[in-house]
Amino acid sequence: MKIKHLVMALTALCICFSAQAQETKSEKFHAFADKYLKLSGYLQGGFEWSENTDPESTFYLKRARVSLSGNAAEEKIDYRLQVDMAGSPKICDLYVRYKPLSELSMQIGQFKVPFAIENELCGPTTFEFIEYSYITTYFSRNNAAYDGIAATGRDIGFQLFGGFIEQEGYNIINYNLAVFNGAGINKKDNNASKDVVARLMIKPVKGLSLSGSYMYAETNYDEAVYMKSPRWSVGAWYDSRHWVARAEYAEAAFGNNKASSLYALAGYHFEKPWSVVARYEFIKDDANFLNEERITLGGVYKPFKFLRLQLNATYITNHAPTAKVKTPLGANLLVTAIF
């Protein structure tokens, strides 16, 4: 009996040690994954109605993105791979950043172009509206209407970035200086020139940012028409616990066609989970290709960390001579699921 009891005790001890070893391995794996293999993403889809020659309504899938990211070398190195599965699958982000100093960091790969404010600094899961401003859409490589490049605001290149004079968790002076192919995402360059983008952002007090940016680009439109397309923007952004206000003006030259755009928005964040926002904007160009004013009223409801609902109502006045509908109304409901 004593031997039997001894064997049973040893067996129980071995099982205990084995369970502890497995638990330790599991903890190490989870710690490794949290640091080097963080998986995240979001799905966005909704319903849109617009007044046109004939009223149009449709359900749609806007974005379906999965991201893999991680940090190394005491968070001085990080990476990101983001793929969008909506429509034709494509790689959106694929980059590595090295941050040896807060004043000087570098990034190489495919990433957001740091032109103007919204394109890089306002992500789709936190942006106040469903549709980005005209400046972000047409001047920051999100729409091909002017220069033939629709690249989700991204390109392949290299940038230096950083900040100076740290105060209460933010830097007063912040900069980006980047060089890109200028051909869009997942593409080699198609000419001998490179796009150069520079942005300076000053934060004199907490919550307030003053921004100025410049982009020089030479583009082969549809691989046939060559054009120079420099552009610049100036703007201001105030964001606090309850209030948000942002305004920006930009001009661009696409060959001989000069375009300009402005937006101004304001919003109020109630105690979670409600927000309301309003925006006025216009875009126009010498060729009268686009000549619109748009007013957008919106509401954001976020009942849970992983769920966000947005409702926007729009009123567009189209001044272009060829416009079939001068004042179309629109409504858009977007649901975002975050994981």
RAKAFEN-V500607 format. One record per residue. PSI is psi in whole degrees, -180 to 180 (999 if undefined). OMEGA is omega as a letter, one per 40 degrees, with the letter a starting at -180 (999 if undefined). Layout:
psi omega
PSI OMEGA
PSI OMEGA
This chain:
psi omega
-39 i
-42 i
-42 a
-44 i
-38 i
-43 i
-43 i
-39 i
-43 i
-40 i
-45 i
-38 i
-42 i
-43 i
-41 i
-47 i
-40 i
-44 i
-40 i
-39 i
-43 i
-40 i
-40 i
-44 i
-42 i
-43 i
-41 i
-41 i
-44 i
-38 i
-41 i
-46 a
-42 a
-31 a
-44 a
-19 a
62 a
118 a
129 i
177 i
-177 i
155 i
136 i
126 i
163 a
-159 a
134 a
137 i
137 i
144 i
125 i
-161 i
-44 i
136 i
138 a
140 i
144 a
147 i
150 a
157 i
117 a
-52 a
146 i
89 a
140 i
135 a
138 i
125 a
168 i
169 a
154 i
171 i
52 i
44 i
18 i
-17 i
133 i
164 a
166 i
136 i
120 i
130 a
138 i
123 a
-3 i
133 a
-134 i
122 a
139 a
152 i
124 i
-58 i
139 i
95 a
164 i
136 i
140 i
121 a
73 a
-30 a
150 i
-26 i
-21 a
110 i
163 a
154 a
137 i
142 a
-145 i
122 a
178 a
139 i
124 a
51 i
133 a
-164 a
-52 a
-38 a
-46 a
-32 a
-9 a
99 a
160 a
-23 a
-5 i
-10 a
143 a
-27 a
168 i
-44 i
139 i
166 a
166 i
-38 a
-49 a
-39 a
-48 a
-23 a
-10 a
31 i
36 i
-14 a
141 a
7 a
-42 a
-46 a
7 i
7 a
113 i
102 a
33 a
31 i
18 a
167 i
173 i
127 a
-156 a
142 i
153 i
140 i
161 i
-172 a
157 a
158 i
75 i
139 a
119 i
44 i
6 i
161 i
137 a
-41 a
126 a
142 a
156 i
135 i
114 a
154 i
129 a
160 i
-44 a
17 a
-5 a
-174 a
148 i
33 a
147 i
162 i
146 a
13 i
178 a
-12 a
168 i
149 i
139 i
129 a
133 i
138 i
137 i
129 a
124 a
131 i
88 a
-33 i
163 a
129 i
-16 a
130 i
135 i
127 a
143 i
136 a
157 i
142 i
126 i
127 a
146 i
124 a
141 i
98 a
123 a
30 i
12 a
-48 a
120 a
133 i
150 i
137 a
69 i
153 i
156 i
161 i
152 i
144 a
173 i
150 a
124 i
129 a
120 i
-171 a
-39 a
-32 a
146 i
137 i
137 a
141 i
146 a
145 i
140 a
149 i
149 i
151 i
119 i
91 a
-125 i
-2 a
114 i
135 a
152 i
154 a
151 i
145 i
153 i
131 a
157 i
147 a
166 a
130 i
111 i
174 i
136 a
140 e
25 a
146 i
149 i
144 a
158 i
145 a
139 i
143 i
161 i
161 i
141 i
158 i
163 a
-33 a
-2 a
29 i
-44 i
129 i
84 a
152 i
142 a
133 i
130 a
129 i
135 a
158 i
144 i
132 i
120 a
85 a
-27 a
164 i
-33 a
11 a
134 a
129 i
136 i
139 i
124 a
140 i
132 a
150 i
114 a
126 i
116 a
115 a
-3 a
138 a
-29 a
0 a
129 i
-37 i
121 a
-36 a
67 a
140 i
157 i
155 i
143 a
128 i
125 a
132 i
127 i
123 i
123 a
136 i
999 999
